[in-house]
Amino acid sequence: MENLKMLFTNYINLEAAANAADFAWEQDPENEELEAAFDRAYEAEHEAHQALIDEIVSFTSGRIDAAVARKMLGSKRDELMALMALI
């Protein structure tokens, strides 16, 4: 249960970092360093997203599959955050 909460928190933090890197790059789209920073941040976010999906599938013993977990993260984020706060 704690691992699920940690992975969710990590994903939220890495998503925010990727969004910030994307915003910085949009302000200076010719800057290759900002582009590389965004690429690294996006890759980290993607890996965290997949790790969270895998943990949701594992935690529910497969009753929630990867496709449903992905949809939950996209459309039921507030509800998931509320559940994580209860853990």
C-alpha positions in Angstrom: 0.0 0.0 0.0 2.8 2.4 0.9 4.6 1.6 -2.4 1.4 2.6 -4.3 1.3 5.9 -2.5 5.0 6.5 -3.1 4.7 5.7 -6.8 1.7 8.0 -7.1 3.5 10.9 -5.4 6.6 10.3 -7.5 4.5 10.4 -10.7 2.7 13.6 -9.7 6.1 15.3 -8.9 7.7 14.1 -12.1 4.7 15.2 -14.1 5.0 18.7 -12.6 8.7 18.8 -13.4 8.0 17.8 -17.0 5.4 20.4 -17.4 7.8 23.0 -16.0 10.5 21.9 -18.4 8.0 22.0 -21.3 7.0 25.5 -20.3 10.6 26.7 -20.2 11.3 25.2 -23.6 8.2 26.8 -25.1 9.6 30.2 -24.0 12.8 29.6 -25.9 12.2 26.8 -28.5 15.6 27.2 -30.1 17.4 26.3 -26.9 18.8 22.8 -27.2 19.6 22.6 -23.5 16.0 23.3 -22.6 14.9 20.7 -25.2 17.2 18.1 -23.7 16.0 18.9 -20.2 12.4 18.5 -21.3 13.3 15.2 -23.0 14.8 13.9 -19.8 11.9 15.1 -17.6 9.3 13.6 -20.0 11.1 10.2 -20.0 11.2 10.2 -16.2 7.5 11.1 -16.1 6.7 8.3 -18.6 8.7 5.7 -16.6 6.9 6.8 -13.3 3.5 6.6 -15.1 4.2 3.1 -16.3 5.5 2.0 -12.8 2.3 3.4 -11.2 0.1 1.5 -13.8 2.0 -1.7 -13.1 1.6 -1.3 -9.4 -2.1 -0.7 -9.7 -2.5 -3.8 -11.8 -0.4 -5.8 -9.2 -2.1 -4.3 -6.2 -5.5 -5.3 -7.6 -4.2 -8.8 -8.6 -5.1 -7.9 -12.2 -8.7 -7.0 -11.5 -7.8 -3.6 -12.9 -5.8 -4.0 -16.1 -3.3 -1.6 -17.5 -5.7 0.0 -19.9 -8.2 0.7 -17.1 -5.4 1.9 -14.8 -4.2 4.3 -17.5 -7.8 5.7 -17.9 -8.1 6.1 -14.2 -5.0 8.2 -14.0 -6.2 10.3 -16.9 -9.9 10.8 -15.9 -10.2 10.0 -12.1 -7.0 11.7 -10.8 -8.8 13.7 -8.1 -10.5 10.6 -6.8 -7.2 8.7 -6.8 -5.5 11.6 -4.9 -8.3 11.5 -2.3 -7.8 7.7 -1.9 -4.1 8.1 -1.6 -4.6 10.7 1.1 -6.4 8.1 3.1 -3.5 5.6 3.0 
